[in-house]
């Protein structure tokens, strides 16, 4: 993410985002346009459709002025609650999506989502918000608080879908400290920019599931096709009786078998 000349540790502060969404000087500015960090819905749709039924109650963390929720609603998702620390962007999005009844917007800090009851969501979707929290003044404490809240809000077997630049060696230990037991499947997706650079007629790189090692790391012989790839973690809230976190070490293994 580009900080527009500001220090990256501003990313956990409402004032930074309010200022950003009030101006049109950055990609996520307040010029009336939408902006999607990382990946758009078209790229994420296969994963979402495979793991998150359209009837699910979905919580969108750090929604910003993304089109993701609107695209999901158009594709049949019925209940998406969008939260962001910036009151400025929440008001903008409420106005833009006033006619889309499937979408709700609330100003909220992901480190404290106490307005929501325990186990009240089927899916929590995070496209870059954990990354922003890892650049905040209170990292890693604030990021851990956010993940503990995510775990609290998810129903048993609910899905936390995380899109991030954080590799498994950085994100798996963090997820395991979040106060929840997860079963995690891992995917790698090339950036849209990398795909557009491919020669015409060349095979387009696609999102792929990658089997992690038993200790939650990339295989030592795995090579990223796009060095700037996004990493996607599909984390299912496990039965607390299992008592351990686990990762998919075989791409043929499915979450329904857990």
DRENDO-1510 file (C-alpha; in Angstrom, 1 decimal, always signed):
<recs>
REC; n; res; u; v; w
REC; 1; UNK; +0.0; +0.0; +0.0 .
REC; 2; UNK; +1.2; +3.5; -0.7 .
REC; 3; UNK; +1.2; +5.8; +2.3 .
REC; 4; UNK; +1.2; +9.0; +0.3 .
REC; 5; UNK; +4.4; +10.1; +2.1 .
REC; 6; UNK; +3.1; +9.3; +5.6 .
REC; 7; UNK; +4.7; +6.7; +7.8 .
REC; 8; UNK; +3.3; +3.3; +7.5 .
REC; 9; UNK; +2.5; +3.1; +11.3 .
REC; 10; UNK; -0.4; +5.6; +10.6 .
REC; 11; UNK; -2.3; +2.6; +9.2 .
REC; 12; UNK; -3.9; +1.8; +12.5 .
REC; 13; UNK; -5.2; +5.3; +13.1 .
REC; 14; UNK; -8.6; +6.6; +12.2 .
REC; 15; UNK; -7.3; +10.1; +11.5 .
REC; 16; UNK; -4.9; +8.8; +8.8 .
REC; 17; UNK; -7.7; +7.0; +6.9 .
REC; 18; UNK; -10.2; +9.9; +7.4 .
REC; 19; UNK; -7.7; +12.3; +5.8 .
REC; 20; UNK; -7.0; +9.8; +3.0 .
REC; 21; UNK; -10.7; +9.2; +2.2 .
REC; 22; UNK; -11.4; +13.0; +2.3 .
REC; 23; UNK; -9.0; +13.7; -0.5 .
REC; 24; UNK; -8.5; +12.4; -4.1 .
REC; 25; UNK; -4.7; +12.4; -3.9 .
REC; 26; UNK; -4.3; +8.6; -3.4 .
REC; 27; UNK; -5.7; +5.5; -5.0 .
REC; 28; UNK; -8.0; +5.1; -2.0 .
REC; 29; UNK; -9.0; +8.7; -1.9 .
REC; 30; UNK; -12.4; +10.3; -1.6 .
REC; 31; UNK; -12.9; +11.4; -5.2 .
REC; 32; UNK; -16.1; +9.4; -5.6 .
REC; 33; UNK; -14.3; +6.4; -7.1 .
REC; 34; UNK; -14.0; +2.8; -5.8 .
REC; 35; UNK; -10.7; +1.2; -5.2 .
REC; 36; UNK; -9.9; -2.5; -4.5 .
REC; 37; UNK; -6.7; -3.4; -2.7 .
REC; 38; UNK; -5.0; -6.6; -3.8 .
REC; 39; UNK; -7.6; -8.7; -5.7 .
REC; 40; UNK; -11.1; -8.1; -7.1 .
REC; 41; UNK; -14.1; -10.2; -6.7 .
REC; 42; UNK; -13.7; -11.9; -10.1 .
REC; 43; UNK; -10.4; -13.4; -8.9 .
REC; 44; UNK; -11.7; -14.4; -5.4 .
REC; 45; UNK; -15.1; -15.7; -6.5 .
REC; 46; UNK; -14.1; -19.4; -6.9 .
REC; 47; UNK; -12.8; -19.5; -3.4 .
REC; 48; UNK; -15.7; -17.7; -1.9 .
REC; 49; UNK; -18.3; -19.8; -3.7 .
REC; 50; UNK; -16.5; -23.0; -2.6 .
REC; 51; UNK; -16.3; -22.1; +1.1 .
REC; 52; UNK; -18.9; -19.4; +1.8 .
REC; 53; UNK; -22.5; -20.1; +0.8 .
REC; 54; UNK; -24.5; -17.1; -0.4 .
REC; 55; UNK; -26.8; -17.4; +2.6 .
REC; 56; UNK; -23.9; -16.7; +5.0 .
REC; 57; UNK; -23.7; -13.7; +7.2 .
REC; 58; UNK; -20.4; -12.1; +6.2 .
REC; 59; UNK; -18.3; -9.5; +8.0 .
REC; 60; UNK; -16.1; -7.4; +5.8 .
REC; 61; UNK; -13.1; -6.0; +7.8 .
REC; 62; UNK; -11.7; -2.6; +6.7 .
REC; 63; UNK; -14.1; -2.3; +3.8 .
REC; 64; UNK; -12.8; +1.0; +2.6 .
REC; 65; UNK; -14.3; +2.1; -0.8 .
REC; 66; UNK; -13.9; -1.4; -2.3 .
REC; 67; UNK; -16.4; -2.8; -4.8 .
REC; 68; UNK; -16.1; -6.3; -3.3 .
REC; 69; UNK; -19.2; -6.2; -1.2 .
REC; 70; UNK; -21.3; -4.7; -4.0 .
REC; 71; UNK; -20.1; -7.4; -6.4 .
REC; 72; UNK; -20.8; -10.2; -3.8 .
REC; 73; UNK; -24.4; -8.8; -3.3 .
REC; 74; UNK; -24.9; -8.8; -7.1 .
REC; 75; UNK; -23.8; -12.4; -7.2 .
REC; 76; UNK; -26.4; -13.5; -4.6 .
REC; 77; UNK; -24.8; -12.9; -1.2 .
REC; 78; UNK; -27.6; -11.8; +1.1 .
REC; 79; UNK; -26.1; -10.3; +4.3 .
REC; 80; UNK; -22.8; -8.4; +4.3 .
REC; 81; UNK; -21.8; -6.2; +7.2 .
REC; 82; UNK; -19.0; -3.8; +6.3 .
REC; 83; UNK; -16.9; -2.1; +8.9 .
REC; 84; UNK; -14.1; +0.4; +8.7 .
REC; 85; UNK; -12.2; +2.6; +11.2 .
REC; 86; UNK; -12.8; +5.7; +9.0 .
REC; 87; UNK; -16.2; +7.4; +9.6 .
REC; 88; UNK; -15.6; +9.3; +6.4 .
REC; 89; UNK; -15.5; +6.3; +4.1 .
REC; 90; UNK; -18.4; +4.6; +6.0 .
REC; 91; UNK; -20.6; +7.7; +5.2 .
REC; 92; UNK; -19.5; +7.7; +1.6 .
REC; 93; UNK; -20.3; +4.0; +1.2 .
REC; 94; UNK; -23.6; +4.2; +3.0 .
REC; 95; UNK; -24.7; +6.9; +0.5 .
REC; 96; UNK; -23.3; +5.1; -2.6 .
REC; 97; UNK; -25.0; +1.8; -1.6 .
REC; 98; UNK; -28.2; +3.1; +0.0 .
REC; 99; UNK; -30.3; +1.0; -2.5 .
REC; 100; UNK; -28.5; -2.3; -1.9 .
REC; 101; UNK; -30.3; -3.7; +1.1 .
REC; 102; UNK; -27.9; -6.6; +1.5 .
REC; 103; UNK; -25.1; -4.2; +2.6 .
REC; 104; UNK; -24.8; -2.6; +6.0 .
REC; 105; UNK; -22.1; -0.1; +6.9 .
REC; 106; UNK; -20.7; +0.6; +10.4 .
REC; 107; UNK; -17.8; +2.6; +11.7 .
REC; 108; UNK; -15.7; +0.3; +14.0 .
REC; 109; UNK; -12.2; -0.5; +15.0 .
REC; 110; UNK; -11.3; -4.1; +14.2 .
REC; 111; UNK; -9.5; -4.4; +17.6 .
REC; 112; UNK; -12.8; -3.9; +19.4 .
REC; 113; UNK; -15.9; -5.3; +17.8 .
REC; 114; UNK; -17.8; -5.8; +21.0 .
REC; 115; UNK; -21.0; -4.4; +19.4 .
REC; 116; UNK; -21.3; -7.9; +17.8 .
REC; 117; UNK; -22.4; -11.0; +19.7 .
REC; 118; UNK; -20.2; -14.1; +20.0 .
REC; 119; UNK; -20.5; -16.5; +17.1 .
REC; 120; UNK; -22.6; -14.1; +15.0 .
REC; 121; UNK; -21.0; -14.5; +11.6 .
REC; 122; UNK; -20.4; -17.4; +9.2 .
REC; 123; UNK; -17.5; -15.7; +7.4 .
REC; 124; UNK; -15.1; -12.9; +8.1 .
REC; 125; UNK; -13.4; -11.5; +5.0 .
REC; 126; UNK; -10.1; -9.6; +5.3 .
REC; 127; UNK; -8.5; -8.1; +2.2 .
REC; 128; UNK; -5.4; -6.3; +3.5 .
REC; 129; UNK; -6.7; -5.2; +6.9 .
REC; 130; UNK; -4.4; -7.5; +8.9 .
REC; 131; UNK; -1.5; -6.2; +6.8 .
REC; 132; UNK; -2.5; -2.6; +7.8 .
REC; 133; UNK; -2.7; -3.6; +11.4 .
REC; 134; UNK; +0.9; -5.0; +11.2 .
REC; 135; UNK; +1.9; -1.5; +10.2 .
REC; 136; UNK; +0.2; +0.2; +13.2 .
REC; 137; UNK; +1.8; +1.7; +16.2 .
REC; 138; UNK; +0.6; -1.1; +18.5 .
REC; 139; UNK; +1.7; -4.0; +16.4 .
REC; 140; UNK; +1.8; -6.9; +17.0 .
REC; 141; UNK; -0.6; -6.5; +20.0 .
REC; 142; UNK; -3.3; -4.8; +17.9 .
REC; 143; UNK; -3.1; -7.4; +15.2 .
REC; 144; UNK; -3.5; -10.2; +17.9 .
REC; 145; UNK; -6.5; -8.3; +19.4 .
REC; 146; UNK; -8.1; -8.2; +15.9 .
REC; 147; UNK; -7.6; -11.9; +15.4 .
REC; 148; UNK; -9.0; -12.8; +18.8 .
REC; 149; UNK; -12.1; -10.8; +17.9 .
REC; 150; UNK; -12.4; -12.6; +14.6 .
REC; 151; UNK; -12.2; -15.9; +16.4 .
REC; 152; UNK; -14.9; -14.8; +18.9 .
REC; 153; UNK; -17.3; -13.6; +16.2 .
REC; 154; UNK; -17.1; -16.7; +14.0 .
REC; 155; UNK; -19.6; -19.5; +14.4 .
REC; 156; UNK; -18.2; -23.1; +14.7 .
REC; 157; UNK; -16.7; -24.1; +11.4 .
REC; 158; UNK; -17.0; -20.5; +10.2 .
REC; 159; UNK; -14.4; -19.2; +7.7 .
REC; 160; UNK; -11.8; -16.4; +8.1 .
REC; 161; UNK; -10.7; -15.6; +4.6 .
REC; 162; UNK; -7.4; -13.6; +4.7 .
REC; 163; UNK; -5.8; -12.0; +1.6 .
REC; 164; UNK; -2.4; -10.7; +2.5 .
REC; 165; UNK; +1.2; -10.2; +1.5 .
REC; 166; UNK; +2.3; -12.1; +4.6 .
REC; 167; UNK; +4.0; -15.4; +3.8 .
REC; 168; UNK; +3.2; -18.5; +5.9 .
REC; 169; UNK; +6.4; -18.1; +8.1 .
REC; 170; UNK; +4.9; -14.7; +9.2 .
REC; 171; UNK; +1.2; -15.3; +9.2 .
REC; 172; UNK; +0.8; -18.9; +10.5 .
REC; 173; UNK; +2.4; -18.1; +13.9 .
REC; 174; UNK; +0.2; -15.0; +14.2 .
REC; 175; UNK; -2.9; -16.9; +13.4 .
REC; 176; UNK; -2.0; -19.5; +15.9 .
REC; 177; UNK; -1.9; -16.8; +18.6 .
REC; 178; UNK; -5.3; -15.5; +17.9 .
REC; 179; UNK; -7.2; -17.4; +20.6 .
REC; 180; UNK; -8.7; -19.9; +18.2 .
REC; 181; UNK; -8.0; -23.3; +16.7 .
REC; 182; UNK; -7.9; -23.1; +12.9 .
REC; 183; UNK; -7.8; -25.6; +10.1 .
REC; 184; UNK; -6.1; -23.6; +7.3 .
REC; 185; UNK; -5.9; -24.2; +3.5 .
REC; 186; UNK; -3.4; -22.0; +1.7 .
REC; 187; UNK; -3.5; -20.5; -1.8 .
REC; 188; UNK; -1.2; -18.3; -3.9 .
REC; 189; UNK; -2.5; -15.8; -6.4 .
REC; 190; UNK; -0.5; -13.7; -8.8 .
REC; 191; UNK; -1.2; -10.0; -8.7 .
REC; 192; UNK; -3.4; -8.5; -11.4 .
REC; 193; UNK; -0.4; -6.4; -12.5 .
REC; 194; UNK; +1.7; -9.5; -13.1 .
REC; 195; UNK; -1.1; -11.1; -15.2 .
REC; 196; UNK; -1.4; -8.0; -17.4 .
REC; 197; UNK; +2.4; -8.1; -18.1 .
REC; 198; UNK; +2.2; -11.6; -19.5 .
REC; 199; UNK; +2.9; -11.9; -23.2 .
REC; 200; UNK; -0.2; -12.2; -25.4 .
REC; 201; UNK; -1.0; -15.8; -25.9 .
REC; 202; UNK; +1.2; -17.0; -23.0 .
REC; 203; UNK; -0.5; -19.2; -20.3 .
REC; 204; UNK; -2.0; -16.9; -17.7 .
REC; 205; UNK; -0.9; -17.8; -14.1 .
REC; 206; UNK; -3.8; -18.8; -11.9 .
REC; 207; UNK; -4.5; -19.1; -8.2 .
REC; 208; UNK; -3.2; -22.4; -6.9 .
REC; 209; UNK; -3.6; -24.3; -3.7 .
REC; 210; UNK; -0.2; -25.1; -2.1 .
REC; 211; UNK; +0.3; -27.8; +0.5 .
REC; 212; UNK; +2.2; -26.4; +3.4 .
REC; 213; UNK; +4.7; -28.4; +5.5 .
REC; 214; UNK; +3.5; -29.9; +8.8 .
REC; 215; UNK; +4.9; -26.9; +10.6 .
REC; 216; UNK; +3.0; -24.5; +8.4 .
REC; 217; UNK; +5.7; -23.4; +5.9 .
REC; 218; UNK; +6.0; -23.2; +2.2 .
REC; 219; UNK; +7.7; -26.3; +0.7 .
REC; 220; UNK; +11.5; -25.6; +0.4 .
REC; 221; UNK; +11.4; -26.3; -3.4 .
REC; 222; UNK; +8.3; -24.0; -4.1 .
REC; 223; UNK; +9.0; -21.0; -6.3 .
REC; 224; UNK; +6.6; -18.1; -6.7 .
REC; 225; UNK; +5.8; -17.4; -10.3 .
REC; 226; UNK; +5.0; -13.8; -9.4 .
REC; 227; UNK; +7.4; -12.5; -6.7 .
REC; 228; UNK; +4.7; -10.1; -5.6 .
REC; 229; UNK; +2.0; -12.8; -5.2 .
REC; 230; UNK; -0.8; -12.4; -2.8 .
REC; 231; UNK; -1.2; -15.2; -0.2 .
REC; 232; UNK; -4.7; -16.4; +0.7 .
REC; 233; UNK; -5.5; -18.3; +3.9 .
REC; 234; UNK; -8.9; -20.0; +4.2 .
REC; 235; UNK; -9.1; -20.6; +7.9 .
REC; 236; UNK; -11.9; -22.7; +9.3 .
REC; 237; UNK; -12.7; -22.3; +12.9 .
REC; 238; UNK; -12.1; -25.8; +14.4 .
REC; 239; UNK; -14.0; -27.5; +17.2 .
REC; 240; UNK; -12.3; -26.4; +20.4 .
REC; 241; UNK; -12.2; -30.0; +21.5 .
REC; 242; UNK; -9.6; -30.7; +18.9 .
REC; 243; UNK; -7.3; -28.3; +20.7 .
REC; 244; UNK; -4.7; -27.8; +18.0 .
REC; 245; UNK; -4.2; -25.7; +14.9 .
REC; 246; UNK; -3.5; -27.6; +11.6 .
REC; 247; UNK; -2.8; -26.8; +8.0 .
REC; 248; UNK; -3.6; -28.6; +4.8 .
REC; 249; UNK; -0.6; -30.7; +3.8 .
REC; 250; UNK; -2.5; -32.3; +0.9 .
REC; 251; UNK; -4.3; -30.2; -1.7 .
REC; 252; UNK; -6.8; -33.1; -2.1 .
REC; 253; UNK; -7.8; -32.8; +1.5 .
REC; 254; UNK; -11.0; -30.8; +2.0 .
REC; 255; UNK; -12.3; -28.8; +5.0 .
REC; 256; UNK; -15.4; -30.9; +5.1 .
REC; 257; UNK; -13.3; -33.8; +6.1 .
REC; 258; UNK; -12.0; -32.0; +9.2 .
</recs>
